[in-house]
Amino acid sequence: MINPEIETFLAKWNDSWAVLPAGAPITDRRLLFEYIADAMRLPQPEGIAVSTAFLAHEGRNVLMRIERATAGLPAQPCLIYMHGGAWMQGSPMTHSDITARIAAANGQTVISVDYALAPEHPFPKAIHEVIAVAHWVHANAESLGIDPTRIAIGGDSAGANLAAAACLALRGTAAAPMAQMLVYPCVHFDMSFPSYQENAEGPLIQTAGMAKTNLMYCGNEENLKHPLAAPLHADSHAGLPPAFIAVAEHDPLRDDGHAYAEKLRAESIAVQLDPGQGLIHGYLRAMEYCADARASLARMTAWLADRYAAA
């Protein structure tokens, strides 16, 4: 049973998207998403300073939104965060309700990456940008007021996919994250797990359009199993950082998170799996309405705080 507190959010969310014309291009979806996120935005937590930076990488200037707790330590822990949106929409602004609350909860810095979107920029453009940002953050930690030994990475949905892939790519480097926070992640494209059938109609996402979206991001069939596109397919997950994996009971992607937790645990990597009972994909967007969504975010930030303290 879906948590009844989600229903109020869903009604508002669905009404907001109903104005999108049939067959509207992705550019219209992106623009409407920005307006919807702005209309539903929660009050900004107190004590958060917002700034921006750019990183020139492979012919594009990658924008980063930097949210920093003004009362935090001079050298703060940091989370590099990638927003959800099926790799084709969303931005640091559409997900600032999440990132600002992480920064406020832990007195930390959150750097949210405005990575390149598909289909204009298919795989591996976005993951290459995320990897470059991770190296840049580590190299510029002092000027950013960040502790270079306490840099984690995370994201939700497509952003969690990018975070998991970045951990694989950065493994063994100076910029390797010390923790990964994966919120309702997509980690493979086979759509063979039971949750894809059990939750085929969502809400929020449906399996019917997933194959097309996945191919749009990956660019070709071969990349559907590339480990930096589908991290579950990596030959080895050894040496990756501890993980917080949040799934949602009523989400087609639910079993992706469970499968990835099993892969990590098989390599003796510490995993905290949050089951998201009664919750749906994208539930962090429903924090205003749903106490369980707020409680889940609190568990994520507490887990991050514990990892920072242990570093």
Backbone as CSV, one residue per row, in Angstrom:
resi,resn,N_x,N_y,N_z,CA_x,CA_y,CA_z,C_x,C_y,C_z
1,MET,0.843,-1.206,0.000,0.000,0.000,0.000,0.876,1.254,0.000
2,ILE,0.581,2.164,-0.912,1.316,3.419,-0.969,0.923,4.293,0.222
3,ASN,1.907,4.888,0.837,1.672,5.775,1.971,0.615,6.827,1.585
4,PRO,-0.483,6.928,2.334,-1.550,7.878,1.971,-1.064,9.328,1.888
5,GLU,-0.028,9.673,2.636,0.472,11.054,2.599,1.091,11.397,1.248
6,ILE,1.427,10.370,0.453,1.982,10.599,-0.883,0.905,11.094,-1.847
7,GLU,-0.349,10.732,-1.585,-1.414,11.014,-2.555,-1.603,12.508,-2.812
8,THR,-1.483,13.322,-1.763,-1.630,14.766,-1.949,-0.543,15.297,-2.870
9,PHE,0.681,14.839,-2.646,1.777,15.231,-3.534,1.502,14.796,-4.966
10,LEU,1.075,13.538,-5.146,0.859,13.020,-6.496,-0.210,13.810,-7.247
11,ALA,-1.260,14.196,-6.545,-2.316,14.965,-7.190,-1.769,16.293,-7.718
12,LYS,-0.970,16.960,-6.908,-0.398,18.241,-7.324,0.627,18.041,-8.440
13,TRP,1.438,17.010,-8.310,2.466,16.713,-9.312,1.832,16.393,-10.664
14,ASN,0.840,15.516,-10.649,0.203,15.121,-11.909,-0.543,16.280,-12.561
15,ASP,-1.210,17.106,-11.755,-1.889,18.273,-12.308,-0.888,19.230,-12.956
16,SER,0.270,19.358,-12.346,1.284,20.277,-12.874,1.805,19.816,-14.231
17,TRP,1.938,18.510,-14.406,2.461,17.976,-15.665,1.386,17.857,-16.738
18,ALA,0.121,17.946,-16.349,-0.973,17.750,-17.308,-1.004,18.823,-18.389
19,VAL,-0.368,19.964,-18.157,-0.389,21.045,-19.149,0.575,20.785,-20.294
20,LEU,1.462,19.791,-20.164,2.438,19.518,-21.227,1.709,18.993,-22.461
21,PRO,1.860,19.640,-23.614,1.172,19.172,-24.818,1.630,17.772,-25.220
22,ALA,0.733,17.016,-25.794,1.080,15.687,-26.286,2.182,15.801,-27.336
23,GLY,3.184,14.948,-27.221,4.274,14.957,-28.181,5.244,16.113,-28.026
24,ALA,5.165,16.821,-26.896,6.072,17.955,-26.679,7.521,17.487,-26.669
25,PRO,8.433,18.288,-27.202,9.838,17.892,-27.232,10.455,17.928,-25.835
26,ILE,11.612,17.317,-25.704,12.298,17.249,-24.421,12.598,18.642,-23.882
27,THR,12.878,19.585,-24.770,13.164,20.949,-24.320,11.980,21.550,-23.572
28,ASP,10.752,21.225,-24.002,9.568,21.702,-23.286,9.429,21.010,-21.934
29,ARG,9.722,19.722,-21.879,9.666,18.988,-20.614,10.647,19.600,-19.609
30,ARG,11.847,19.896,-20.072,12.856,20.477,-19.180,12.389,21.815,-18.621
31,LEU,11.854,22.642,-19.490,11.411,23.970,-19.055,10.266,23.853,-18.054
32,LEU,9.304,22.991,-18.339,8.178,22.821,-17.426,8.648,22.267,-16.087
33,PHE,9.588,21.340,-16.090,10.118,20.785,-14.848,10.693,21.886,-13.971
34,GLU,11.401,22.821,-14.568,11.962,23.933,-13.799,10.847,24.765,-13.155
35,TYR,9.777,25.019,-13.897,8.659,25.795,-13.364,7.938,25.026,-12.251
36,ILE,7.736,23.722,-12.465,7.058,22.909,-11.447,7.878,22.871,-10.165
37,ALA,9.177,22.644,-10.307,10.045,22.592,-9.127,10.041,23.924,-8.388
38,ASP,10.014,25.013,-9.139,10.005,26.332,-8.502,8.688,26.560,-7.760
39,ALA,7.576,26.166,-8.361,6.266,26.359,-7.726,6.117,25.510,-6.466
40,MET,6.782,24.353,-6.418,6.649,23.448,-5.282,7.828,23.558,-4.307
41,ARG,8.683,24.531,-4.524,9.897,24.644,-3.723,9.586,24.903,-2.257
42,LEU,10.320,24.234,-1.386,10.197,24.428,0.052,11.018,25.640,0.482
43,PRO,10.737,26.207,1.651,11.548,27.325,2.130,13.014,26.912,2.265
44,GLN,13.900,27.820,1.894,15.329,27.547,2.011,15.722,27.431,3.489
45,PRO,16.453,26.375,3.864,16.916,26.286,5.250,17.792,27.487,5.608
46,GLU,17.726,27.888,6.853,18.557,28.999,7.293,20.024,28.583,7.344
47,GLY,20.885,29.571,7.146,22.312,29.335,7.302,22.968,28.616,6.146
48,ILE,22.404,28.743,4.937,22.992,28.123,3.751,23.352,29.217,2.749
49,ALA,24.625,29.293,2.419,25.100,30.235,1.403,25.193,29.506,0.071
50,VAL,24.706,30.153,-0.982,24.681,29.536,-2.305,25.604,30.303,-3.243
51,SER,26.445,29.578,-3.947,27.308,30.170,-4.959,27.390,29.216,-6.145
52,THR,28.072,29.637,-7.184,28.211,28.800,-8.378,29.658,28.812,-8.855
53,ALA,29.990,27.803,-9.621,31.299,27.719,-10.251,31.141,26.983,-11.572
54,PHE,32.091,27.175,-12.448,32.106,26.474,-13.726,33.405,25.692,-13.868
55,LEU,33.310,24.569,-14.533,34.485,23.781,-14.895,34.433,23.534,-16.392
56,ALA,35.440,24.021,-17.099,35.527,23.776,-18.542,35.998,22.341,-18.762
57,HIS,35.205,21.584,-19.527,35.565,20.180,-19.752,35.039,19.718,-21.100
58,GLU,35.935,19.304,-21.962,35.593,18.720,-23.255,34.580,19.563,-24.018
59,GLY,34.857,20.851,-24.114,34.053,21.740,-24.937,32.781,22.253,-24.304
60,ARG,32.569,21.984,-23.026,31.369,22.476,-22.340,31.764,23.033,-20.986
61,ASN,31.075,24.080,-20.556,31.274,24.628,-19.219,30.259,23.992,-18.284
62,VAL,30.747,23.191,-17.350,29.879,22.455,-16.439,29.590,23.333,-15.223
63,LEU,28.324,23.664,-15.024,27.922,24.498,-13.899,27.794,23.654,-12.633
64,MET,28.257,24.201,-11.522,28.101,23.567,-10.219,27.424,24.545,-9.268
65,ARG,26.374,24.093,-8.601,25.717,24.865,-7.560,26.330,24.445,-6.227
66,ILE,26.855,25.395,-5.485,27.554,25.106,-4.240,26.725,25.635,-3.082
67,GLU,26.245,24.735,-2.243,25.477,25.098,-1.053,26.336,24.777,0.165
68,ARG,26.556,25.808,0.991,27.514,25.675,2.079,26.903,26.183,3.380
69,ALA,27.047,25.385,4.424,26.551,25.798,5.732,27.435,26.907,6.291
70,THR,26.838,28.055,6.569,27.631,29.197,7.028,28.167,29.001,8.434
71,ALA,27.529,28.131,9.209,27.985,27.880,10.576,28.846,26.629,10.672
72,GLY,29.221,26.060,9.538,30.005,24.838,9.546,31.481,25.105,9.792
73,LEU,32.234,24.039,9.808,33.673,24.133,10.033,34.354,24.836,8.863
74,PRO,35.536,25.421,9.092,36.275,26.056,7.991,36.574,25.075,6.857
75,ALA,36.908,23.821,7.215,37.130,22.780,6.214,36.015,21.748,6.382
76,GLN,34.954,21.909,5.599,33.742,21.112,5.777,33.799,19.801,5.004
77,PRO,33.054,18.800,5.470,32.827,17.638,4.612,31.993,18.054,3.406
78,CYS,32.065,17.267,2.362,31.415,17.643,1.099,30.712,16.447,0.490
79,LEU,29.565,16.709,-0.115,28.860,15.727,-0.935,28.743,16.278,-2.345
80,ILE,29.276,15.564,-3.325,29.049,15.883,-4.734,27.751,15.186,-5.135
81,TYR,26.781,15.942,-5.643,25.431,15.414,-5.843,24.991,15.582,-7.295
82,MET,24.366,14.525,-7.836,23.799,14.563,-9.179,22.283,14.366,-9.116
83,HIS,21.559,15.264,-9.730,20.094,15.240,-9.716,19.543,14.122,-10.589
84,GLY,18.291,13.742,-10.306,17.573,12.802,-11.143,16.898,13.504,-12.313
85,GLY,16.217,12.703,-13.141,15.526,13.243,-14.304,15.749,12.439,-15.562
86,ALA,16.034,11.132,-15.401,16.168,10.217,-16.539,17.262,10.641,-17.510
87,TRP,18.277,11.303,-17.007,19.433,11.779,-17.788,19.053,12.820,-18.836
88,MET,17.773,13.234,-18.876,17.342,14.130,-19.955,16.741,15.427,-19.445
89,GLN,16.493,15.546,-18.144,15.896,16.756,-17.613,16.314,16.918,-16.162
90,GLY,15.933,18.040,-15.569,16.328,18.337,-14.201,17.612,19.142,-14.164
91,SER,17.910,19.681,-12.982,19.070,20.539,-12.800,19.345,20.661,-11.305
92,PRO,20.444,21.277,-10.927,20.652,21.550,-9.509,19.518,22.364,-8.882
93,MET,18.855,23.216,-9.661,17.756,24.020,-9.126,16.528,23.163,-8.833
94,THR,16.220,22.184,-9.703,15.023,21.367,-9.474,15.168,20.481,-8.242
95,HIS,16.403,20.256,-7.798,16.647,19.360,-6.672,17.261,20.077,-5.473
96,SER,17.155,21.395,-5.455,17.784,22.148,-4.375,17.102,21.939,-3.027
97,ASP,15.828,21.534,-3.021,15.183,21.200,-1.741,15.946,20.083,-1.026
98,ILE,16.435,19.131,-1.808,17.175,17.999,-1.243,18.565,18.435,-0.811
99,THR,19.299,19.060,-1.720,20.706,19.359,-1.451,20.870,20.393,-0.338
100,ALA,19.993,21.388,-0.284,20.105,22.402,0.770,19.859,21.783,2.139
101,ARG,18.942,20.817,2.208,18.650,20.188,3.500,19.779,19.253,3.935
102,ILE,20.476,18.653,2.999,21.651,17.860,3.358,22.734,18.767,3.923
103,ALA,22.965,19.897,3.248,23.977,20.848,3.723,23.637,21.357,5.119
104,ALA,22.367,21.685,5.339,21.961,22.232,6.635,22.032,21.185,7.741
105,ALA,21.629,19.957,7.442,21.581,18.915,8.461,22.952,18.598,9.022
106,ASN,23.975,18.638,8.159,25.303,18.204,8.580,26.319,19.338,8.676
107,GLY,25.881,20.571,8.513,26.832,21.676,8.533,27.926,21.467,7.507
108,GLN,27.540,21.101,6.288,28.504,20.702,5.270,28.306,21.481,3.975
109,THR,29.115,21.134,2.996,28.998,21.679,1.649,28.434,20.609,0.732
110,VAL,27.518,21.012,-0.145,27.007,20.127,-1.194,27.256,20.805,-2.530
111,ILE,27.911,20.095,-3.428,28.191,20.607,-4.771,27.343,19.801,-5.749
112,SER,26.364,20.464,-6.338,25.402,19.813,-7.229,25.791,20.094,-8.675
113,VAL,25.887,19.041,-9.472,26.472,19.118,-10.815,25.385,19.230,-11.881
114,ASP,25.478,20.247,-12.701,24.559,20.432,-13.832,25.153,19.723,-15.052
115,TYR,25.135,18.402,-15.006,25.804,17.589,-16.023,25.068,17.643,-17.361
116,ALA,25.771,17.283,-18.428,25.211,17.318,-19.778,24.066,16.322,-19.912
117,LEU,23.001,16.738,-20.588,21.782,15.934,-20.703,21.666,15.272,-22.074
118,ALA,21.046,14.093,-22.069,20.703,13.385,-23.302,19.368,13.936,-23.830
119,PRO,19.081,13.783,-25.107,19.852,13.060,-26.115,20.951,13.879,-26.779
120,GLU,21.008,15.174,-26.506,22.048,15.982,-27.146,23.442,15.492,-26.773
121,HIS,23.563,15.014,-25.538,24.857,14.551,-25.035,24.701,13.138,-24.464
122,PRO,24.731,12.113,-25.312,24.577,10.748,-24.810,25.824,10.284,-24.059
123,PHE,25.702,9.124,-23.409,26.825,8.479,-22.742,28.030,8.448,-23.682
124,PRO,29.234,8.769,-23.188,29.626,8.934,-21.784,29.812,10.394,-21.336
125,LYS,29.165,11.346,-22.020,29.422,12.754,-21.734,29.147,13.091,-20.268
126,ALA,27.980,12.718,-19.754,27.621,13.102,-18.386,28.568,12.495,-17.360
127,ILE,28.871,11.203,-17.489,29.740,10.574,-16.493,31.157,11.129,-16.587
128,HIS,31.615,11.468,-17.773,32.931,12.099,-17.889,32.951,13.441,-17.162
129,GLU,31.860,14.191,-17.240,31.796,15.466,-16.525,31.789,15.258,-15.011
130,VAL,31.054,14.266,-14.554,31.008,13.994,-13.115,32.389,13.594,-12.602
131,ILE,33.076,12.757,-13.336,34.436,12.351,-12.952,35.351,13.570,-12.907
132,ALA,35.234,14.438,-13.908,36.070,15.644,-13.938,35.767,16.552,-12.754
133,VAL,34.500,16.685,-12.396,34.127,17.507,-11.238,34.734,16.920,-9.966
134,ALA,34.690,15.609,-9.816,35.261,14.982,-8.615,36.751,15.287,-8.496
135,HIS,37.468,15.193,-9.599,38.899,15.529,-9.567,39.099,17.009,-9.232
136,TRP,38.247,17.867,-9.799,38.374,19.308,-9.570,38.095,19.655,-8.111
137,VAL,37.058,19.056,-7.546,36.731,19.327,-6.147,37.881,18.902,-5.238
138,HIS,38.430,17.731,-5.494,39.543,17.259,-4.660,40.754,18.174,-4.808
139,ALA,41.062,18.575,-6.032,42.234,19.418,-6.268,42.069,20.816,-5.697
140,ASN,40.827,21.291,-5.600,40.557,22.659,-5.134,39.906,22.677,-3.756
141,ALA,40.081,21.608,-3.007,39.420,21.493,-1.709,39.763,22.654,-0.784
142,GLU,41.001,23.052,-0.744,41.398,24.115,0.191,40.674,25.421,-0.121
143,SER,40.659,25.821,-1.386,40.004,27.078,-1.744,38.486,26.990,-1.610
144,LEU,37.937,25.791,-1.688,36.498,25.596,-1.521,36.099,25.474,-0.048
145,GLY,37.070,25.392,0.837,36.768,25.207,2.248,36.271,23.809,2.551
146,ILE,36.840,22.817,1.872,36.407,21.422,1.974,37.561,20.575,2.505
147,ASP,37.231,19.622,3.332,38.208,18.644,3.818,38.390,17.584,2.726
148,PRO,39.562,17.486,2.115,39.736,16.554,0.995,39.616,15.087,1.383
149,THR,39.700,14.780,2.676,39.558,13.388,3.119,38.098,13.021,3.378
150,ARG,37.178,13.998,3.262,35.764,13.734,3.563,34.884,14.228,2.422
151,ILE,35.151,13.696,1.237,34.344,14.020,0.063,33.577,12.766,-0.344
152,ALA,32.263,12.836,-0.227,31.374,11.739,-0.628,30.712,12.109,-1.948
153,ILE,29.996,11.143,-2.510,29.287,11.377,-3.767,27.911,10.739,-3.674
154,GLY,26.943,11.319,-4.353,25.598,10.758,-4.293,24.686,11.358,-5.333
155,GLY,23.461,10.894,-5.320,22.467,11.396,-6.248,21.215,10.560,-6.166
156,ASP,20.201,10.974,-6.908,18.947,10.225,-6.932,18.600,9.821,-8.359
157,SER,18.081,8.600,-8.493,17.620,8.073,-9.769,18.765,8.077,-10.794
158,ALA,18.613,8.802,-11.907,19.709,8.879,-12.875,20.969,9.454,-12.238
159,GLY,20.799,10.368,-11.299,21.954,10.925,-10.607,22.662,9.903,-9.741
160,ALA,21.890,8.961,-9.160,22.499,7.876,-8.392,23.266,6.937,-9.309
161,ASN,22.751,6.719,-10.504,23.480,5.942,-11.509,24.848,6.565,-11.773
162,LEU,24.871,7.880,-11.965,26.133,8.577,-12.231,27.066,8.510,-11.035
163,ALA,26.508,8.596,-9.825,27.341,8.528,-8.620,27.985,7.155,-8.488
164,ALA,27.199,6.101,-8.704,27.742,4.748,-8.620,28.812,4.520,-9.681
165,ALA,28.549,5.002,-10.889,29.528,4.845,-11.968,30.803,5.617,-11.668
166,ALA,30.667,6.809,-11.091,31.849,7.606,-10.757,32.715,6.894,-9.722
167,CYS,32.080,6.216,-8.767,32.852,5.460,-7.777,33.695,4.389,-8.450
168,LEU,33.143,3.722,-9.460,33.906,2.731,-10.203,35.078,3.375,-10.929
169,ALA,34.803,4.496,-11.599,35.841,5.143,-12.402,36.944,5.757,-11.546
170,LEU,36.598,6.230,-10.349,37.551,6.932,-9.492,38.264,5.998,-8.514
171,ARG,37.871,4.744,-8.502,38.458,3.768,-7.582,39.987,3.741,-7.732
172,GLY,40.673,3.881,-6.603,42.128,3.830,-6.612,42.811,5.140,-6.917
173,THR,42.047,6.212,-7.158,42.629,7.520,-7.428,42.554,8.393,-6.183
174,ALA,43.283,9.509,-6.208,43.255,10.437,-5.077,41.877,11.029,-4.874
175,ALA,41.079,11.099,-5.944,39.746,11.709,-5.875,38.649,10.695,-5.587
176,ALA,39.006,9.465,-5.248,37.985,8.451,-4.954,37.124,8.901,-3.782
177,PRO,35.787,8.893,-3.909,34.918,9.301,-2.797,35.066,8.358,-1.614
178,MET,34.845,8.904,-0.407,34.941,8.071,0.799,33.597,7.451,1.186
179,ALA,32.537,7.804,0.462,31.217,7.225,0.702,30.348,7.512,-0.513
180,GLN,29.327,6.663,-0.710,28.390,6.881,-1.819,26.960,6.761,-1.301
181,MET,26.129,7.717,-1.682,24.731,7.751,-1.264,23.862,7.646,-2.510
182,LEU,23.217,6.515,-2.682,22.471,6.203,-3.898,20.984,6.118,-3.571
183,VAL,20.222,7.056,-4.098,18.799,7.157,-3.781,17.983,6.686,-4.988
184,TYR,17.169,5.680,-4.779,16.420,4.961,-5.823,17.205,4.886,-7.137
185,PRO,18.359,4.178,-7.085,19.258,4.163,-8.251,18.786,3.230,-9.364
186,CYS,19.148,3.583,-10.582,19.099,2.685,-11.737,20.530,2.202,-11.970
187,VAL,20.759,0.893,-11.916,22.127,0.395,-12.076,22.261,-0.630,-13.194
188,HIS,21.175,-0.921,-13.891,21.267,-1.754,-15.095,20.029,-1.490,-15.949
189,PHE,20.048,-1.991,-17.184,18.988,-1.663,-18.124,18.238,-2.888,-18.636
190,ASP,18.430,-4.051,-17.989,17.775,-5.271,-18.467,16.283,-5.291,-18.161
191,MET,15.860,-4.581,-17.138,14.463,-4.544,-16.705,13.911,-5.947,-16.443
192,SER,14.746,-6.807,-15.884,14.372,-8.196,-15.659,13.944,-8.493,-14.229
193,PHE,14.143,-7.561,-13.316,13.811,-7.805,-11.918,12.298,-7.742,-11.700
194,PRO,11.782,-8.432,-10.690,10.328,-8.448,-10.443,9.707,-7.065,-10.262
195,SER,10.450,-6.134,-9.687,9.870,-4.813,-9.422,9.441,-4.091,-10.694
196,TYR,10.058,-4.432,-11.827,9.670,-3.794,-13.092,8.268,-4.226,-13.528
197,GLN,7.882,-5.438,-13.156,6.523,-5.898,-13.459,5.552,-5.485,-12.346
198,GLU,5.968,-5.616,-11.097,5.083,-5.300,-9.972,4.686,-3.836,-9.951
199,ASN,5.601,-2.963,-10.371,5.350,-1.513,-10.315,5.412,-0.890,-11.705
200,ALA,4.940,-1.628,-12.680,5.051,-1.177,-14.070,4.389,0.172,-14.315
201,GLU,3.333,0.463,-13.552,2.598,1.710,-13.754,2.997,2.799,-12.765
202,GLY,4.151,2.647,-12.147,4.652,3.696,-11.275,4.042,3.663,-9.883
203,PRO,3.678,4.813,-9.317,3.549,6.125,-9.958,4.887,6.858,-10.160
204,LEU,4.796,7.978,-10.832,5.879,8.872,-11.238,6.640,8.353,-12.446
205,ILE,7.078,7.096,-12.424,7.711,6.541,-13.617,7.043,5.220,-13.968
206,GLN,6.992,4.913,-15.264,6.399,3.683,-15.758,7.423,2.937,-16.614
207,THR,7.316,1.631,-16.635,8.292,0.838,-17.381,8.106,0.960,-18.890
208,ALA,6.918,1.340,-19.347,6.632,1.343,-20.780,7.620,2.182,-21.582
209,GLY,8.053,3.300,-21.040,8.949,4.168,-21.795,10.414,4.033,-21.436
210,MET,10.735,3.086,-20.547,12.105,3.017,-20.033,13.123,2.590,-21.089
211,ALA,12.777,1.599,-21.908,13.731,1.104,-22.902,14.163,2.231,-23.843
212,LYS,13.210,3.050,-24.256,13.526,4.166,-25.146,14.408,5.188,-24.435
213,THR,14.081,5.496,-23.179,14.871,6.456,-22.409,16.278,5.938,-22.173
214,ASN,16.389,4.665,-21.811,17.704,4.086,-21.554,18.591,4.126,-22.794
215,LEU,18.017,3.796,-23.944,18.782,3.815,-25.184,19.148,5.241,-25.571
216,MET,18.250,6.179,-25.303,18.542,7.580,-25.576,19.772,8.030,-24.795
217,TYR,19.854,7.618,-23.524,21.016,7.982,-22.714,22.268,7.243,-23.176
218,CYS,22.145,5.936,-23.391,23.333,5.136,-23.705,23.845,5.351,-25.123
219,GLY,22.971,5.727,-26.028,23.406,6.038,-27.385,23.379,4.867,-28.334
220,ASN,23.667,3.655,-27.830,23.610,2.460,-28.667,23.420,1.235,-27.776
221,GLU,23.091,0.115,-28.392,22.802,-1.111,-27.650,24.014,-1.599,-26.862
222,GLU,25.197,-1.458,-27.422,26.406,-1.947,-26.757,26.616,-1.271,-25.408
223,ASN,26.341,0.017,-25.337,26.578,0.754,-24.099,25.591,0.408,-22.987
224,LEU,24.518,-0.304,-23.303,23.548,-0.681,-22.279,24.173,-1.579,-21.202
225,LYS,25.293,-2.221,-21.537,25.979,-3.066,-20.559,27.359,-2.527,-20.187
226,HIS,27.667,-1.331,-20.617,28.941,-0.717,-20.231,28.886,-0.427,-18.733
227,PRO,29.913,-0.800,-17.969,29.831,-0.626,-16.511,29.709,0.813,-16.044
228,LEU,30.149,1.780,-16.851,29.982,3.174,-16.438,28.599,3.709,-16.810
229,ALA,27.839,2.941,-17.575,26.433,3.262,-17.823,25.536,2.410,-16.938
230,ALA,25.918,1.158,-16.752,25.143,0.201,-15.948,26.083,-0.415,-14.914
231,PRO,26.280,0.237,-13.774,27.302,-0.190,-12.804,27.134,-1.612,-12.276
232,LEU,25.937,-2.157,-12.345,25.745,-3.528,-11.894,26.588,-4.504,-12.705
233,HIS,26.921,-4.137,-13.958,27.652,-5.020,-14.857,29.168,-4.916,-14.715
234,ALA,29.657,-4.151,-13.776,31.107,-4.055,-13.583,31.677,-5.433,-13.253
235,ASP,32.875,-5.722,-13.765,33.510,-7.011,-13.499,33.784,-7.205,-12.012
236,SER,34.087,-6.134,-11.320,34.365,-6.208,-9.888,33.864,-4.948,-9.214
237,HIS,33.356,-5.119,-8.001,32.940,-3.991,-7.176,33.821,-3.879,-5.935
238,ALA,34.933,-4.581,-5.958,35.859,-4.534,-4.829,36.470,-3.148,-4.702
239,GLY,36.734,-2.748,-3.481,37.417,-1.489,-3.242,36.558,-0.251,-3.350
240,LEU,35.248,-0.423,-3.505,34.361,0.737,-3.560,34.056,1.224,-2.143
241,PRO,33.615,2.468,-1.999,33.352,3.004,-0.660,32.047,2.484,-0.073
242,PRO,31.868,2.620,1.240,30.603,2.226,1.860,29.437,2.979,1.225
243,ALA,28.264,2.350,1.280,27.121,2.893,0.547,25.868,2.954,1.406
244,PHE,25.117,4.019,1.210,23.728,4.108,1.664,22.887,3.981,0.406
245,ILE,22.038,2.963,0.353,21.184,2.744,-0.813,19.736,2.827,-0.360
246,ALA,19.030,3.832,-0.860,17.619,4.016,-0.533,16.778,3.560,-1.712
247,VAL,15.837,2.668,-1.448,14.915,2.223,-2.482,13.498,2.593,-2.052
248,ALA,12.547,2.375,-2.941,11.143,2.629,-2.632,10.335,1.385,-2.980
249,GLU,9.452,0.996,-2.084,8.689,-0.242,-2.254,7.916,-0.261,-3.562
250,HIS,7.311,0.863,-3.943,6.437,0.928,-5.117,7.150,1.625,-6.284
251,ASP,8.336,1.147,-6.605,9.190,1.751,-7.627,9.654,0.661,-8.580
252,PRO,9.523,0.855,-9.899,10.086,-0.132,-10.823,11.578,-0.396,-10.589
253,LEU,12.302,0.608,-10.099,13.744,0.474,-9.883,14.102,-0.132,-8.526
254,ARG,13.113,-0.510,-7.734,13.371,-0.998,-6.381,14.433,-2.092,-6.341
255,ASP,14.296,-3.081,-7.210,15.182,-4.242,-7.141,16.580,-3.937,-7.664
256,ASP,16.738,-2.864,-8.433,18.085,-2.419,-8.810,18.898,-2.121,-7.556
257,GLY,18.288,-1.389,-6.637,18.984,-1.038,-5.408,19.334,-2.254,-4.581
258,HIS,18.401,-3.207,-4.485,18.671,-4.431,-3.742,19.814,-5.224,-4.391
259,ALA,19.791,-5.320,-5.722,20.834,-6.071,-6.424,22.202,-5.424,-6.243
260,TYR,22.235,-4.097,-6.258,23.527,-3.424,-6.102,24.039,-3.582,-4.672
261,ALA,23.148,-3.552,-3.715,23.551,-3.791,-2.327,24.166,-5.181,-2.181
262,GLU,23.573,-6.179,-2.844,24.116,-7.533,-2.779,25.507,-7.599,-3.406
263,LYS,25.696,-6.913,-4.539,27.006,-6.893,-5.188,28.067,-6.301,-4.264
264,LEU,27.736,-5.191,-3.616,28.698,-4.542,-2.735,28.979,-5.399,-1.503
265,ARG,27.942,-5.954,-0.917,28.127,-6.782,0.274,28.950,-8.030,-0.039
266,ALA,28.835,-8.544,-1.243,29.630,-9.704,-1.642,31.122,-9.386,-1.646
267,GLU,31.452,-8.109,-1.742,32.847,-7.658,-1.685,33.195,-7.105,-0.306
268,SER,32.361,-7.415,0.680,32.570,-6.990,2.080,32.537,-5.477,2.237
269,ILE,31.759,-4.809,1.401,31.576,-3.364,1.503,30.353,-3.093,2.371
270,ALA,30.510,-2.201,3.331,29.400,-1.880,4.240,28.291,-1.171,3.473
271,VAL,27.070,-1.669,3.636,25.904,-1.090,2.961,24.786,-0.905,3.975
272,GLN,24.201,0.285,3.986,22.952,0.503,4.714,21.853,0.630,3.683
273,LEU,20.918,-0.323,3.700,19.820,-0.332,2.728,18.558,0.180,3.395
274,ASP,17.991,1.238,2.838,16.767,1.830,3.360,15.610,1.336,2.488
275,PRO,14.656,0.555,3.038,13.679,-0.151,2.196,12.562,0.710,1.625
276,GLY,12.302,1.877,2.175,11.284,2.772,1.617,9.901,2.176,1.585
277,GLN,9.488,1.560,2.672,8.164,0.943,2.718,7.074,1.990,2.500
278,GLY,6.167,1.678,1.589,5.061,2.571,1.294,5.417,3.738,0.401
279,LEU,6.674,3.829,-0.011,7.121,4.993,-0.776,7.241,4.682,-2.265
280,ILE,7.382,5.734,-3.059,7.410,5.640,-4.515,8.702,6.250,-5.041
281,HIS,8.984,5.998,-6.300,10.131,6.643,-6.931,9.974,8.161,-6.829
282,GLY,11.080,8.826,-6.514,11.049,10.281,-6.411,10.453,10.805,-5.127
283,TYR,10.373,9.972,-4.097,9.644,10.379,-2.888,10.258,11.570,-2.164
284,LEU,11.527,11.860,-2.394,12.104,13.039,-1.733,11.446,14.330,-2.210
285,ARG,10.795,14.280,-3.364,10.055,15.449,-3.829,8.799,15.677,-2.990
286,ALA,8.379,14.660,-2.245,7.137,14.740,-1.469,7.388,15.067,-0.004
287,MET,8.554,15.584,0.324,8.885,15.831,1.734,7.885,16.744,2.434
288,GLU,7.316,17.705,1.715,6.365,18.628,2.332,5.138,17.897,2.865
289,TYR,4.788,16.786,2.230,3.534,16.107,2.526,3.727,14.826,3.328
290,CYS,4.886,14.211,3.250,5.068,12.847,3.738,6.150,12.775,4.812
291,ALA,5.745,12.415,6.023,6.689,12.312,7.136,7.728,11.227,6.883
292,ASP,7.341,10.128,6.235,8.292,9.052,5.972,9.371,9.494,4.983
293,ALA,9.024,10.362,4.037,10.032,10.889,3.119,11.034,11.752,3.877
294,ARG,10.545,12.574,4.782,11.448,13.405,5.588,12.324,12.532,6.484
295,ALA,11.742,11.474,7.036,12.512,10.584,7.908,13.601,9.866,7.123
296,SER,13.323,9.522,5.879,14.328,8.862,5.049,15.503,9.796,4.787
297,LEU,15.210,11.054,4.466,16.299,12.015,4.261,17.110,12.184,5.541
298,ALA,16.452,12.163,6.681,17.161,12.283,7.958,18.105,11.101,8.163
299,ARG,17.679,9.912,7.761,18.560,8.746,7.885,19.754,8.863,6.951
300,MET,19.529,9.402,5.760,20.645,9.599,4.828,21.671,10.566,5.395
301,THR,21.201,11.682,5.899,22.141,12.684,6.403,22.849,12.180,7.660
302,ALA,22.146,11.418,8.501,22.787,10.850,9.691,23.863,9.848,9.295
303,TRP,23.575,9.053,8.269,24.570,8.086,7.781,25.797,8.822,7.252
304,LEU,25.567,9.886,6.477,26.696,10.681,5.988,27.509,11.251,7.143
305,ALA,26.828,11.779,8.139,27.530,12.352,9.290,28.395,11.289,9.970
306,ASP,27.901,10.079,10.093,28.678,8.996,10.699,29.902,8.664,9.862
307,ARG,29.743,8.660,8.541,30.876,8.361,7.663,31.940,9.463,7.760
308,TYR,31.471,10.708,7.787,32.429,11.824,7.922,33.189,11.722,9.238
309,ALA,32.467,11.384,10.305,33.098,11.299,11.626,34.135,10.179,11.675
310,ALA,33.900,9.126,10.906,34.811,7.974,10.933,36.005,8.167,10.001
311,ALA,35.943,9.151,9.125,37.027,9.341,8.137,38.299,9.864,8.793
